[in-house]
Structure formats: C-alpha cells, structure tokens
Amino acid sequence: MEALMYAVWALLELVIIGTAKVLVPLASNGKWRCDGLASRESRIHSGAGALSYEHNGQRFITDTGQLLIGVLFYAIVGSAAIYALT
C-alpha cells in the first residue's frame, strides 16, 4: 500500500511540474525557463531552497519553484471550478 502511495505522489508531482513547465514560458513570453528534473544547475547557481535563480542573464525556475507554481495553478483552477458550481 505504501508503494502505491509513493507511485501516486510521483505521478502527481510529474503532472504538477509538467504544468509549470508549460505555464512559466507562456506567462513570461519566453524570458524565464524551467530547470530540468535532473538538473544540478540550481545547486550551483542558487542558495539552498531557492525558487529561482539567474544565470547568464536568464531567469531559471527551480524544481521547487515549479512545484509551487503548479500547486498554485491547480488551487486556483479548483477554487474557480467550485465557485462556478455553487
């Protein structure tokens, strides 16, 4: 049962991060980019727990920042859906 919960969380995390990878370039008109899932760049160019960092004049969103953006997006969409249904 515990393994199933880990698998569900991993899938949910991929969906949330994937959503952020689409939203960030759209919202910033391509000025901001998202780090890759296995990227070590954020550990080199930013402090611990950073949500974003700048490298060579380009703003990058870390995986933690992507999770935050994705969760906020789905919270807003969920709230709007509940509001529309009531």
N, C-alpha and C positions, 0 to 999 in steps of 0.2 A: 504494500500500500504506500509505503514511504517513497519507493522508487517511482511510482506513478505520479505522486505529487511533485517530485523533482522534474519529471518529464513534462508535466503540465506547466510548471513555472518556467522551464526553459523555453517551451513553445510560446508562452505568453510574453516572455521577455524578447524573443525574436520578433514577434508581431509589433510590440511597442517600439523597439529600436528601429525596425523597418519603417514604421510610420514616421518617426522623427527624421530618418534619412531622406524621406520624401519631402517632409514639411520644411526643413531648415533651408535647403536651397531655393525652394519656391518662395518662402517668406522673405528671404534676404536677396532675392534676384541674383543668386549665384555668388554673392560676396562671402558667405560663410559656407564652410564644408564640415562634414562629419568625419570623425576618425573611424577607421575600420575596427571591427570587433577584436582582432588580434593585434592591433597596433600598439606599439610601445612608445610612440612619439609623445603622448601626453605625459608619460612618466619622465621623459627627458626635458620637455619644454615647459612644464607647469608644476605648480605646487601640489601637494597631496590633497585629494578631494576636490580639485578644481573642476568646474563645469565647462570651462572653455579656456583656450589659450591662443596666443597669436604667434605665428611663425612665418618669417619672410613676408610680413605684411598681410598675411591671410589668416582669418579667424577660423579656428577649428573648435568644434563641439566634441567634448569627450564622451565616452560611453555613458558615464553617469549623467551628464547633461542631456544626452539623448533619451535616457530613461525618464528623466524629469519632464522633458518636452512631450514625450509620448503619453505619459500618465496624465499630464495636464490636458492634453488634447482630448483623450478619451473621457476624462472627467467632465469637460465642457460639453462634449457631444452627448454624454449620458444625461447630464443635467438638462440640456436643451430638449432631449427626447422625453424625459419625464415631464418637463414643463408643458411640452406640446400635447402630451397625452392626458393631462389633467385639466 
